[in-house]
């Protein structure tokens, strides 16, 4: 019987080596605790990504409820009083942009955010959340200053996009390398 020698292991590429190193906030912990501490950055980043993905899906649901109101003619469950009425908001002339219901734009926006989170495109995700927040603030201005009626679904969506901006910002900085101390030598 002949033994076959195994081929020598090839060295890892630079990209593989970077991927295997601790990331973000965990680099500090890794430096403090030494190499005996396993890098847990990927767990934290995965958890953040999952939370962001779920919030984006919640945004899809809320936008779908608002779209249902847009096409409905009956009394809505969110018709609370003269200041809170989703029907007034979703049937106003401001509820459509270029023949597309604003709620449908919201659904498309949240699906895009969910995809960006799923694909881990952090920078693009954060930029998209800022655009979404700007749009939501514009719509809130219309509700407050022009219609003087609030839509409960719209306010919930506003809270979701604000949370996504905050989480997106945290997610963006989680994997940044720590600043290296400056050593002055005489």
C-alpha positions as CSV (number, residue, x, y, z in Angstrom):
1,X,0.0,0.0,0.0
2,X,1.3,3.4,-1.0
3,X,0.6,6.4,1.0
4,X,-0.3,9.5,-0.9
5,X,1.1,12.7,0.5
6,X,-1.4,15.5,1.0
7,X,-0.7,18.7,-1.0
8,X,0.6,21.5,1.2
9,X,-2.0,24.0,2.3
10,X,-2.1,27.1,0.4
11,X,-2.0,30.4,2.2
12,X,-5.2,32.3,2.7
13,X,-5.8,35.3,0.5
14,X,-5.7,38.7,2.1
15,X,-9.5,39.0,1.8
16,X,-9.9,35.7,3.7
17,X,-7.5,36.8,6.4
18,X,-9.4,40.1,6.8
19,X,-12.7,38.2,7.0
20,X,-11.4,35.9,9.8
21,X,-10.2,38.8,12.0
22,X,-12.4,40.2,14.7
23,X,-14.5,43.1,13.5
24,X,-15.8,46.4,14.7
25,X,-16.5,46.9,18.4
26,X,-15.0,43.5,19.0
27,X,-11.6,44.4,17.9
28,X,-11.2,46.4,21.1
29,X,-12.3,43.4,23.1
30,X,-10.1,41.1,21.1
31,X,-7.1,43.4,21.7
32,X,-7.8,43.7,25.5
33,X,-8.5,40.0,26.0
34,X,-6.0,38.7,23.6
35,X,-6.3,36.0,20.9
36,X,-7.9,33.5,23.4
37,X,-11.1,35.5,23.1
38,X,-13.0,34.3,20.0
39,X,-14.2,37.1,17.8
40,X,-18.0,37.5,18.2
41,X,-18.4,40.4,15.8
42,X,-20.1,38.3,13.2
43,X,-22.8,37.3,15.7
44,X,-23.4,40.9,16.7
45,X,-23.5,42.0,13.1
46,X,-25.8,39.2,12.1
47,X,-28.1,40.1,15.0
48,X,-28.2,43.7,13.9
49,X,-28.8,42.7,10.3
50,X,-31.7,40.5,11.3
51,X,-33.3,43.2,13.5
52,X,-33.0,45.7,10.6
53,X,-34.5,43.1,8.2
54,X,-37.5,42.4,10.5
55,X,-38.1,46.2,11.0
56,X,-38.1,46.7,7.3
57,X,-40.6,43.9,6.9
58,X,-42.8,45.6,9.6
59,X,-42.6,48.7,7.4
60,X,-43.9,46.6,4.5
61,X,-46.8,45.5,6.6
62,X,-47.7,49.0,7.8
63,X,-47.4,50.4,4.3
64,X,-49.7,47.6,3.0
65,X,-52.3,48.5,5.6
66,X,-52.1,52.1,4.5
67,X,-52.5,51.0,0.9
68,X,-55.6,49.0,1.8
69,X,-57.0,52.2,3.3
70,X,-56.1,54.0,0.1
71,X,-58.3,51.7,-2.0
72,X,-61.0,51.3,0.7
73,X,-64.3,53.2,0.8
74,X,-65.5,52.1,4.2
75,X,-64.8,53.3,7.7
76,X,-61.3,52.4,8.7
77,X,-60.2,51.0,12.1
78,X,-57.7,53.8,12.4
79,X,-60.4,56.5,12.1
80,X,-60.2,57.5,15.7
81,X,-61.3,61.2,15.7
82,X,-61.1,64.4,13.7
83,X,-57.3,64.6,14.3
84,X,-56.5,60.9,13.7
85,X,-58.1,59.5,10.5
86,X,-56.1,57.3,8.0
87,X,-58.9,57.6,5.5
88,X,-58.7,61.3,5.3
89,X,-54.9,61.2,4.8
90,X,-54.9,58.2,2.3
91,X,-57.7,59.7,0.2
92,X,-56.2,63.1,0.0
93,X,-54.6,64.5,-3.1
94,X,-51.2,64.1,-1.3
95,X,-51.6,60.3,-1.1
96,X,-50.6,59.9,-4.8
97,X,-47.4,60.8,-6.6
98,X,-47.4,60.5,-10.4
99,X,-50.5,58.2,-10.2
100,X,-48.7,55.9,-7.7
101,X,-50.1,55.7,-4.1
102,X,-47.6,56.9,-1.5
103,X,-48.3,53.7,0.5
104,X,-47.1,51.6,-2.6
105,X,-43.9,53.7,-2.7
106,X,-43.5,52.9,1.0
107,X,-43.9,49.2,0.3
108,X,-41.3,49.4,-2.4
109,X,-39.0,51.4,-0.2
110,X,-39.2,49.0,2.7
111,X,-38.7,46.0,0.4
112,X,-35.6,47.7,-0.9
113,X,-34.3,48.3,2.6
114,X,-35.0,44.6,3.6
115,X,-33.0,43.5,0.5
116,X,-30.1,45.8,1.3
117,X,-30.1,44.5,4.8
118,X,-30.3,40.9,3.7
119,X,-27.4,41.5,1.3
120,X,-25.4,43.4,3.9
121,X,-25.0,46.5,1.8
122,X,-24.5,48.8,4.9
123,X,-23.6,52.0,3.3
124,X,-26.2,51.8,0.6
125,X,-28.8,50.8,3.3
126,X,-27.9,53.8,5.5
127,X,-28.1,56.2,2.5
128,X,-31.5,54.7,1.5
129,X,-32.8,55.1,5.1
130,X,-31.8,58.7,5.1
131,X,-33.8,59.2,1.8
132,X,-36.7,57.4,3.4
133,X,-36.6,59.5,6.5
134,X,-36.5,62.7,4.4
135,X,-39.6,61.5,2.5
136,X,-41.4,60.5,5.7
137,X,-40.6,63.9,7.3
138,X,-42.1,65.6,4.2
139,X,-45.2,63.5,4.5
140,X,-45.5,64.3,8.2
141,X,-45.2,68.0,7.3
142,X,-48.2,67.5,5.0
143,X,-50.2,65.7,7.7
144,X,-49.4,68.3,10.4
145,X,-49.4,71.6,8.5
146,X,-51.7,71.1,5.4
147,X,-54.2,68.3,6.2
148,X,-54.1,68.8,10.0
149,X,-55.0,65.1,10.3
150,X,-52.7,62.3,11.2
151,X,-52.6,58.8,9.9
152,X,-51.8,56.2,12.5
153,X,-50.1,53.9,10.0
154,X,-48.0,56.8,8.7
155,X,-46.9,57.7,12.2
156,X,-45.9,54.1,12.9
157,X,-44.0,54.1,9.6
158,X,-42.3,57.3,10.6
159,X,-41.1,55.6,13.8
160,X,-39.9,52.5,11.9
161,X,-37.9,54.5,9.4
162,X,-36.4,56.6,12.3
163,X,-35.4,53.4,14.0
164,X,-33.9,52.0,10.8
165,X,-31.8,55.2,10.4
166,X,-30.4,54.8,14.0
167,X,-29.8,51.1,13.6
168,X,-28.3,51.6,10.1
169,X,-25.9,54.1,11.5
170,X,-24.9,51.7,14.3
171,X,-24.6,48.9,11.8
172,X,-22.4,51.0,9.7
173,X,-19.9,51.8,12.5
174,X,-19.9,48.3,14.0
175,X,-17.3,47.1,11.6
176,X,-15.0,50.1,11.5
177,X,-11.4,49.4,12.6
178,X,-10.5,51.1,15.9
179,X,-8.2,54.1,15.6
180,X,-4.6,53.3,16.1
181,X,-2.9,55.2,18.9
182,X,-0.3,57.7,17.9
183,X,3.1,56.9,19.3
184,X,5.5,59.8,19.4
185,X,9.1,58.7,19.6
186,X,11.8,61.2,20.6
